[in-house]
């Protein structure tokens, strides 16, 4: 009883203090402002503390988080006995459930967005969520690298041992802070500089055409009619029970079935009504246009970092970061959801955008040289350049020059390269000269050695490869034999790799 009396007394004190401010409740104030802004709300002497009429931010937070002001007093929640059950007792509340829930949502948002003791004001603090574990990315300064910083998933923090849904250390890569912030701010600046373009895209995305609106309305009418029929079915079942036609067990079974079917119909009605309401967004579009115009005026002058952060909080609803692997290289992808309406609207105007953050270790999209083939194969196999160099019997500097297309491999290294790749990376031959040159290189032979095998002069073979002459008669037979032997040898080398 003492707990209830204390709760009633605090509710009366809080209600009186809020009336003195001309506000319905501290909860309503907290929905739009930070808790530290509401501190002096009690009259002197009401709180028997040394702080007298001053309520600190922690006091305000405890008041807002208490369910007592919503009308539910929890007895025993502070007990140290783990086996003790909490008793919930109703008390006269001063705020509605919706207002209390909104205040809790703002509390959670403030806890995530709060800069705390950070030395750097991170533009995207609390907005980046991990697509693997669901935790938040935090800004971290890079030691020994000047003023650079990055965003890292909290699930990767070894000292904290904080893991998300997977229960293990998160595999997400860190994000380059300066690059991601420039990317997001470039999108926002384009929205504000050219609002007509983004509003047109939003209209194409959300507006419902007349025919679709009519079909949606007919669907709602049909669902309402079916829901009314469920009410009639319930009345008929109760009538049968009163007349003794069915027993209590059958009655419960039928009523449960009708209740489940009615709940499903009610959910469909709400979904269809939300779709229909979302189609009529002219007022939202006008509000979005006004919002963009107001924020656009801020771009004319210098934009300090706190103001830039505030604009980001208004327009960015969520950022999700994922790590994907392509050809053995891990790359980060971010999906940004931009919001052009109030956060608490049931169907806000949002526009998603995706960006792929290229890694410093780039995979060639098109293999145009032997070095490109080597680089893609090495990255897919997760090997170092030194490891590839040991397999090819060369120095790692040679592999570096080949991959960066500074030099091309000599003919004596081609057999080892073919064994490493599992195929011949040379482009398809166009004529006799290309066929002879490619087969000779694939076999690792010089022009002099190949000419000796074909029993021709090295100068003759050189003219054949340059396209100045073509083998004829007996020389053509020797060239074809050489091509067959070189092709068989190349197949053997590739078979060794397989």
C-alpha positions in Angstrom: 0.0 0.0 0.0 2.9 2.3 0.7 4.2 1.8 -2.8 0.9 2.8 -4.3 0.5 5.9 -2.1 4.1 7.0 -3.0 3.2 6.5 -6.7 0.0 8.5 -6.4 1.9 11.3 -4.6 4.6 11.5 -7.3 2.0 11.5 -10.0 0.2 14.5 -8.3 3.6 16.3 -7.9 4.5 15.7 -11.5 1.1 16.7 -12.9 1.2 19.9 -10.8 4.7 20.8 -12.0 3.7 20.2 -15.7 0.7 22.3 -15.3 2.9 25.2 -14.1 4.9 24.9 -17.3 1.7 24.9 -19.4 2.5 21.4 -20.7 0.3 18.3 -20.3 3.2 16.2 -19.1 6.9 15.8 -19.1 6.4 12.8 -21.4 4.9 15.0 -24.1 7.8 17.4 -23.7 10.3 14.5 -24.0 8.9 13.4 -27.3 10.4 16.4 -29.0 13.2 17.6 -26.8 16.1 16.1 -25.0 15.7 15.0 -21.4 18.5 17.4 -20.2 16.4 20.3 -21.4 13.7 19.6 -18.9 15.1 19.9 -15.4 13.4 22.5 -13.3 9.8 21.5 -13.0 9.1 21.0 -9.3 8.3 23.6 -6.7 10.8 24.3 -3.9 10.4 21.9 -1.0 8.4 19.3 -2.9 11.4 17.0 -3.3 13.1 16.6 0.1 16.6 16.5 -1.3 19.6 18.8 -1.1 19.0 19.6 -4.8 15.6 21.2 -3.7 13.8 22.4 -6.9 16.5 21.0 -9.3 15.9 17.7 -11.1 18.9 16.4 -12.9 18.7 14.6 -16.3 19.0 11.2 -14.5 16.0 12.0 -12.4 14.0 12.9 -15.5 15.1 9.7 -17.2 13.9 7.6 -14.3 10.6 9.3 -14.3 10.1 8.8 -18.0 11.1 5.1 -17.9 8.8 4.4 -14.9 5.6 2.5 -15.8 3.8 4.0 -12.8 3.0 7.2 -14.6 1.3 5.1 -17.3 -1.0 3.5 -14.7 0.9 0.3 -13.8 2.9 0.0 -10.6 5.4 -2.9 -10.4 6.0 -4.1 -6.9 9.2 -6.1 -6.2 11.1 -5.1 -9.4 14.1 -3.9 -7.3 14.3 -7.0 -5.1 17.6 -8.9 -5.0 15.8 -12.2 -4.8 15.8 -13.6 -8.3 12.9 -16.0 -7.6 10.6 -13.2 -6.5 7.8 -12.5 -8.9 7.0 -8.9 -9.8 3.4 -7.9 -9.0 1.7 -5.5 -11.4 -0.9 -3.3 -9.8 -3.1 -0.7 -11.5 -2.8 3.0 -10.4 -4.3 6.1 -11.8 -2.1 7.1 -14.7 -1.4 10.6 -16.0 -0.2 9.7 -19.5 -1.7 7.3 -22.1 0.0 4.2 -23.3 0.8 5.7 -26.7 2.5 8.7 -25.1 4.5 6.5 -22.7 5.6 4.3 -25.6 6.6 7.3 -27.7 8.7 8.6 -24.8 10.5 5.2 -24.5 11.3 5.3 -28.2 12.9 8.7 -27.9 14.8 7.5 -24.8 16.3 4.6 -26.9 17.1 7.0 -29.7 18.8 9.4 -27.4 20.8 6.7 -25.9 22.1 5.6 -29.3 22.6 9.1 -30.7 24.2 10.6 -27.7 27.8 11.7 -28.3 28.8 10.9 -24.7 32.5 11.6 -24.3 33.6 11.3 -27.9 36.2 13.8 -29.0 35.0 13.7 -32.6 31.5 14.5 -33.8 30.7 11.6 -36.0 28.2 12.5 -38.7 26.5 9.1 -38.8 26.7 8.1 -35.2 23.9 5.6 -34.3 22.5 5.5 -37.8 24.5 2.6 -39.3 23.2 -0.9 -38.4 25.0 -4.1 -39.2 23.2 -6.4 -41.7 24.8 -9.5 -40.2 24.4 -9.2 -36.4 22.0 -6.2 -36.1 24.2 -4.1 -33.8 25.2 -0.5 -34.3 28.4 0.8 -35.9 30.5 3.1 -33.8 33.0 5.7 -34.9 36.6 4.8 -34.0 39.6 7.0 -34.5 42.6 5.5 -36.4 45.8 5.7 -34.3 48.9 6.8 -36.2 47.0 7.9 -39.3 46.4 11.6 -38.7 42.8 12.6 -38.5 41.2 9.6 -40.3 38.6 7.5 -38.6 36.3 4.6 -39.4 33.0 3.1 -38.4 33.2 -0.4 -36.9 30.4 -2.8 -35.9 30.1 -3.2 -32.1 30.0 -7.0 -32.6 33.7 -6.9 -33.6 34.9 -5.3 -30.3 37.0 -8.0 -28.7 37.3 -6.4 -25.3 33.6 -5.9 -24.9 32.6 -9.4 -26.1 29.4 -7.9 -27.4 27.8 -10.2 -30.0 24.5 -9.9 -31.9 22.1 -12.4 -33.3 24.8 -14.8 -34.5 26.3 -15.2 -31.0 29.8 -14.9 -32.5 32.2 -12.2 -33.5 30.6 -10.2 -36.3 32.4 -10.7 -39.7 31.4 -7.2 -41.0 34.2 -5.0 -42.3 34.9 -1.6 -41.0 33.8 1.4 -43.1 36.0 4.4 -44.1 34.4 7.1 -42.1 35.3 10.1 -44.3 34.3 8.3 -47.5 30.9 7.1 -46.2 30.1 10.5 -44.7 31.0 12.2 -48.0 28.8 9.7 -49.8 25.7 10.3 -47.6 26.2 14.1 -47.6 26.5 14.1 -51.4 23.1 12.4 -51.7 21.5 14.8 -49.2 23.0 17.9 -51.0 21.7 16.6 -54.3 18.2 16.2 -52.7 18.3 19.8 -51.4 19.8 21.3 -54.5 17.3 19.6 -56.9 14.1 18.9 -54.8 11.9 18.6 -57.9 13.7 15.5 -59.1 13.5 13.6 -55.9 9.8 14.6 -55.4 9.0 13.3 -58.8 10.7 10.0 -58.0 8.7 9.8 -54.7 5.4 10.4 -56.6 6.2 7.6 -59.0 7.0 5.3 -56.1 4.0 5.9 -53.9 1.1 7.4 -55.7 -1.7 4.9 -56.6 -3.5 5.1 -59.9 -7.3 5.5 -60.1 -8.0 1.9 -61.2 -5.8 0.4 -58.5 -7.5 2.6 -55.9 -10.9 1.3 -56.9 -9.8 -2.3 -56.7 -8.3 -1.7 -53.3 -11.5 -0.1 -52.0 -13.6 -3.1 -53.4 -11.3 -5.4 -51.6 -11.8 -3.6 -48.3 -15.6 -3.7 -48.7 -15.5 -7.4 -49.4 -13.3 -8.0 -46.3 -15.7 -5.9 -44.1 -18.6 -8.0 -45.4 -16.8 -11.2 -44.5 -16.0 -9.9 -41.1 -19.7 -9.1 -40.5 -20.5 -12.6 -41.5 -18.2 -13.9 -38.9 -20.1 -12.0 -36.2 -23.3 -13.6 -37.5 -21.8 -17.0 -37.4 -20.7 -16.4 -33.8 -24.3 -15.5 -32.9 -25.6 -18.6 -34.6 -23.2 -20.9 -32.7 -24.2 -19.3 -29.4 -27.8 -19.9 -30.3 -27.2 -23.6 -30.9 -25.5 -23.8 -27.5 -28.4 -22.2 -25.8 -30.8 -24.7 -27.4 -28.6 -27.6 -26.3 -27.7 -28.6 -29.9 -23.9 -28.5 -29.1 -21.9 -29.1 -26.0 -19.4 -26.8 -24.3 -16.4 -28.4 -26.0 -17.8 -27.9 -29.5 -18.7 -24.3 -28.5 -15.2 -23.5 -27.5 -13.8 -25.0 -30.7 -16.1 -23.1 -32.9 -15.7 -19.8 -31.1 -11.9 -20.2 -31.3 -12.0 -20.9 -35.1 -14.3 -17.9 -35.7 -12.1 -15.7 -33.6 -8.9 -16.7 -35.5 -10.7 -16.1 -38.9 -11.9 -12.7 -37.7 -8.5 -11.7 -36.6 -7.0 -12.7 -40.0 -9.7 -10.6 -41.8 -9.1 -7.7 -39.5 -5.4 -7.8 -40.3 -6.1 -7.8 -44.0 -8.5 -4.9 -43.7 -5.8 -2.9 -41.8 -3.2 -3.7 -44.5 -5.5 -2.8 -47.4 -6.6 0.4 -45.6 -2.9 1.3 -45.0 -2.2 0.8 -48.7 -5.2 3.0 -49.7 -4.2 5.7 -47.2 -0.6 5.6 -48.5 -1.9 6.3 -52.0 -3.4 9.6 -50.9 -0.1 11.4 -50.1 -0.6 14.9 -51.5 -0.4 16.5 -48.1 2.8 14.5 -47.4 4.3 15.6 -50.7 3.6 19.2 -49.8 5.1 18.7 -46.4 8.2 17.1 -47.9 8.6 19.9 -50.4 8.4 22.5 -47.6 10.9 20.5 -45.6 13.4 20.4 -48.5 13.0 24.1 -49.1 13.7 24.9 -45.5 16.8 22.8 -45.4 18.0 24.1 -48.8 18.2 27.6 -47.3 20.8 26.3 -44.9 23.2 25.4 -47.7 23.8 29.0 -48.8 26.2 29.7 -46.0 28.8 27.7 -44.2 27.4 24.6 -42.5 28.9 23.8 -39.1 29.2 20.1 -38.2 26.4 20.2 -35.6 24.0 21.6 -38.1 25.1 19.0 -40.7 24.5 16.3 -38.1 21.0 17.7 -37.5 20.1 17.6 -41.2 21.4 14.0 -41.4 19.2 13.0 -38.5 16.2 14.6 -40.2 16.6 13.0 -43.7 18.4 9.7 -42.9 16.1 7.0 -41.4 18.5 4.1 -41.4 21.8 2.8 -42.9 22.4 -0.9 -43.2 26.0 -2.2 -43.9 26.8 -5.7 -45.2 30.0 -7.4 -46.2 29.9 -9.5 -49.4 32.7 -11.5 -51.0 33.5 -11.2 -54.7 36.3 -13.3 -56.2 37.9 -13.7 -52.8 37.8 -10.0 -52.0 35.5 -8.7 -49.2 33.6 -5.5 -50.1 31.1 -3.5 -48.1 27.7 -2.6 -49.4 25.5 0.0 -47.6 21.8 0.6 -48.1 20.6 4.0 -47.1 17.0 4.8 -46.4 16.2 8.5 -46.8 13.1 9.8 -45.0 11.1 12.9 -46.3 8.3 13.0 -43.7 7.9 12.9 -39.9 9.4 9.8 -38.2 6.2 8.9 -36.4 4.0 8.8 -39.5 2.5 5.3 -40.1 3.5 5.3 -43.8 6.4 7.7 -44.2 7.9 8.8 -47.5 11.2 6.9 -47.8 13.6 6.3 -50.7 16.2 3.6 -50.5 19.6 3.8 -52.2 22.4 1.3 -52.3 26.2 1.9 -52.7 29.1 -0.5 -53.0 32.3 0.6 -51.4 35.2 -0.6 -53.5 38.1 -2.2 -51.6 41.7 -1.1 -52.1 42.3 -4.7 -53.3 40.4 -4.4 -56.6 39.4 -7.4 -58.7 39.7 -6.8 -62.5 36.2 -6.9 -64.0 37.5 -7.8 -67.4 40.7 -9.9 -67.9 42.5 -8.2 -70.8 46.0 -9.4 -70.0 47.8 -12.3 -68.4 48.4 -10.1 -65.3 44.6 -9.6 -64.9 44.1 -13.4 -65.0 46.8 -13.9 -62.4 45.4 -11.3 -60.1 41.8 -12.6 -60.2 43.0 -16.2 -59.6 45.3 -15.2 -56.7 42.5 -13.2 -55.0 40.0 -16.0 -55.5 42.5 -18.5 -53.9 43.3 -16.0 -51.1 47.0 -16.1 -51.8 49.8 -13.5 -51.3 51.9 -12.4 -54.2 54.9 -14.0 -52.6 53.1 -17.4 -52.5 52.2 -17.1 -56.1 55.8 -16.2 -56.9 57.0 -19.3 -55.2 54.7 -21.4 -57.2 55.8 -19.8 -60.5 59.5 -19.8 -59.6 59.9 -16.0 -59.9 60.3 -13.1 -57.5 57.3 -11.4 -56.0 58.3 -8.2 -57.7 57.7 -9.9 -61.1 54.2 -10.9 -60.0 53.5 -7.4 -58.8 54.6 -5.9 -62.2 52.5 -8.5 -64.1 49.4 -7.8 -62.1 49.7 -4.1 -62.6 50.4 -4.5 -66.3 53.8 -2.9 -66.1 55.5 -5.9 -67.8 54.4 -9.1 -69.5 55.6 -12.6 -68.6 58.4 -14.0 -70.7 57.7 -17.2 -72.7 59.7 -19.4 -70.2 57.2 -18.7 -67.4 54.0 -19.4 -69.4 53.9 -23.2 -68.7 54.0 -22.5 -64.9 51.3 -19.8 -65.3 49.1 -22.2 -67.2 49.5 -24.8 -64.5 48.6 -22.2 -61.9 45.5 -20.9 -63.7 44.3 -24.2 -65.1 43.8 -22.7 -68.6 45.7 -20.7 -71.2 45.1 -17.0 -70.6 46.2 -15.9 -74.1 43.5 -14.4 -76.3 42.1 -16.5 -79.2 44.4 -16.8 -82.2 43.3 -14.9 -85.4 45.7 -16.4 -88.0 48.7 -18.7 -88.5 51.1 -16.3 -86.9 49.1 -16.0 -83.7 48.5 -19.8 -83.5 52.2 -20.5 -83.8 53.3 -17.7 -81.4 50.7 -18.7 -78.7 51.5 -22.4 -78.9 55.2 -21.7 -78.7 54.8 -19.5 -75.6 52.4 -22.0 -74.0 55.1 -24.7 -74.4 57.8 -22.3 -73.0 59.9 -22.4 -76.1 61.9 -19.7 -77.8 61.8 -19.1 -81.5 65.1 -20.8 -82.0 64.0 -24.0 -80.1 60.6 -24.1 -81.9 62.3 -23.7 -85.2 64.6 -26.5 -84.4 61.7 -28.8 -83.6 60.0 -27.9 -86.9 63.3 -28.1 -88.8 63.0 -24.7 -90.2 65.2 -21.5 -90.0 64.4 -19.3 -87.0 64.0 -16.3 -89.4 61.4 -18.2 -91.3 59.4 -18.9 -88.1 59.7 -15.2 -87.1 58.2 -14.2 -90.5 55.4 -16.7 -90.0 54.6 -15.3 -86.6 54.7 -11.7 -87.8 52.2 -12.6 -90.6 54.7 -11.8 -93.4 54.6 -15.4 -94.7 52.5 -18.5 -94.4 53.7 -22.1 -94.3 53.0 -24.1 -97.4 53.4 -27.7 -98.6 55.8 -29.6 -96.4 56.4 -26.7 -94.1 52.6 -26.5 -93.4 52.7 -30.2 -92.4 55.6 -29.5 -90.0 53.8 -26.5 -88.5 50.6 -28.5 -88.0 52.5 -31.2 -86.2 54.2 -28.7 -84.0 50.8 -27.2 -83.1 49.4 -30.6 -82.3 52.3 -31.5 -80.0 52.2 -28.1 -78.3 48.5 -28.3 -77.8 48.8 -31.8 -76.2 51.5 -30.6 -73.9 49.4 -27.6 -72.8 46.5 -30.0 -72.1 48.7 -32.1 -69.9 49.8 -29.0 -68.0 46.2 -28.0 -67.4 45.3 -31.5 -66.4 48.0 -31.4 -63.7 46.3 -28.3 -62.2 42.8 -30.0 -62.3 
